[in-house]
């Protein structure tokens, strides 16, 4: 009998096992049984072609309607074209050449139904394009079923497959292991299954892969989704329990320290939200176990002030605080803004404040040595830096708080390295993000962190108007864009122009979230090209600056300082200005090839304007027409300033694996069926059950099967996203 952990090389023939591993990365019987069907075809009702995408490997269920022999162009012989129709009577054409065409001709008769798998493309005229599969693999239902009753009743599982691996090969392999599968230990306790009406694991797997009807499918998926949610929540809750056991030095608030002086000098009043979140953080810092808190909020909601107040509380208590930023531009901006906010309190020494030190990888040797000494000696109470802070020779006298800005930019090992610099006791950790996330996502992705949210914008923030500029359809709209830039500059204001890349195909920032919707498009617009065109054309005579990630650090800093001081009218840049850059006089953000960016990036970029009381304007320039997914994404951004609403749009358009951190680790998500927005009720129920079970049995001593499932998840390198604190 097969076991869940048995290698596929023992359970299947070597060729199939090798194919499953090379194409899908499946290694064990359990891996294969967790490779669930993407969808199910109902044999009496054919599936729709509406969702096809060019160059995607697809499986179409359809009915052969006619065959046509056609002459080969410019050479002798013929090729076979087969017309297949779907449920909506849409058509797709199969093309076969050489000997394969004669084999297909003998089997593909009008009226026959089956599955056709291959790489889909469009051919024909633009006015009347036709879908085509070139030399597809196929399996006819009439040839593959053992009985008319089975053919007419059971749904057909359609598996995620790939080149050289068809869904029916996967289906046969699944059948082999199901036929030999031994008894399974169920990770969900029987009483839990009873409370929620869930079938046991073995039944659910059989129903998922060999359903008798669609009711069978629904019951199986409900159970298997609960499995994913329950195991993940159990892991996160265990991590939260473990964190409370780690020792940390308490950093209680003082009434007569730097924080009190800073608050007394603030030229503005904190928002109610800033005060409430500040109290939560202050209480966490006063505990003898490390704080693990996520601070999320809209662009411009005042997260930096909240973080600085936490850092000052730690400095008052004798410790040091570190602010880790993803880019040098942002680190320099944070250093400048913190120093400016503190005033003479940032000078330390006789002023009774604390030194604020900047440490980046590109600093000169002398400046770097000085910064390292300030950090190691404790002279610098606050250290701001980039990845350079993570290097082994960077030491701290007493690291008490780590603030991570835009946490999704940092990998597991990077955050871990900084945390370990606190020595025997763990530092408190505050993670900040300006990309709001829905509650269910926070519960799943950041389930081991406490979450604080700033939703109220400080007074003085002006509204931002956003419009899509359809450059290809209405070129005069683009002309008007540059006229508007001149008008803003004439009023003494400044403008950002953002492009997807620097100047050559290898030179972009490597940070675009959204792939191009059409691989045949021209290359994305580049900063260097656009800056030249604008300076010689519609913006001739204006003071233009260029900023991108490959400039020397001192040049980047000089350009940013010039723009901040108003010495430049227009800054043409890449996404290095996406977060943290604060120029109150900037009133317009123009994003070229806006469809190349993700929703959250567009929202972040838009937040760079409207920061100084001036009304903000954001123009999203794109060649995509109405009705395309790319245009829909831009229209969604233009329609609302609500970051939480946009985060839902963003999540719906991205894979769950990206959200869970797969993009930063290069690994796939372990979620197969669970969808974070659509399965909110499942996630909440699973979290309640996991909390109840762990309260009674924190070590899972009485739940061997659940413990084994958690060990499997943690041993799987795809689960690195769990290491986020």
Buried (B, 14 or more C-beta within 10 A) or exposed (E): EBBBEBBBBEBBEEEBBEBBBEBBEBBBBBBBBBBBBEBBBBBEEBBBBEEBEBEEBBBBBBBBEEBEEEEEEEEEEEBBBBBBBBBEEBBBBBBBBEEEBEEBBEEBEEEBBBBBBBBBBEEEEEEEEEBBBBBBBBBBBEEBBEEEEEBEBBBBBBBBBEEEBBBBBBBBBBEBBBEEBEEBEBBBBEEBBEEBEBBEBBBBBBBBBBBEEEEBBEBBBBBBBBBBBBBBBBBBBBBBBEBEEEEBBEBEBBEEBBBBBBEEEEEEEBBEBBEBBBEBBBEBBBBEBBBBBBBBBBBBBBBBBBBBBBBBBBBBBEBBBBBBBBBBBBBBBBBBBBBEBBEEBBBBEEEEBBBBBBBBBEBEEEEBEBBBEBBBEBBBBBBBBBBBBBEEEBEBBBBBBBBBBBBBBBBBEBBEBBBEBBEEBBBBBBBBBBBBBBEBBBBBBBBBBBBBBBBBBBEEBBEBBBBBBBBEEEEEBBEEBBEBBBEBBEEEBBBBBBBBBBBEEEBBBEBBBBEBBEEEEEEBBBBBBBBBEBBEEBBEEBBBBBBBBBBEBEEBBBBBEBBBEBEBBBBBBBBBBBBBBBBBBBBBBBBBBBBBBBBBBBBBBBBBBBBBEBEBBBBBBBBBEEEBEBBEBBEBBBEEBEBBBBBBBBBEBBEBBBBBBBBBBEBBBBBBBBBBBEBBEBBBBBBEBBEEBBEEBEEBEEBEBBBBBBEBBBEEEBBBBBBBB
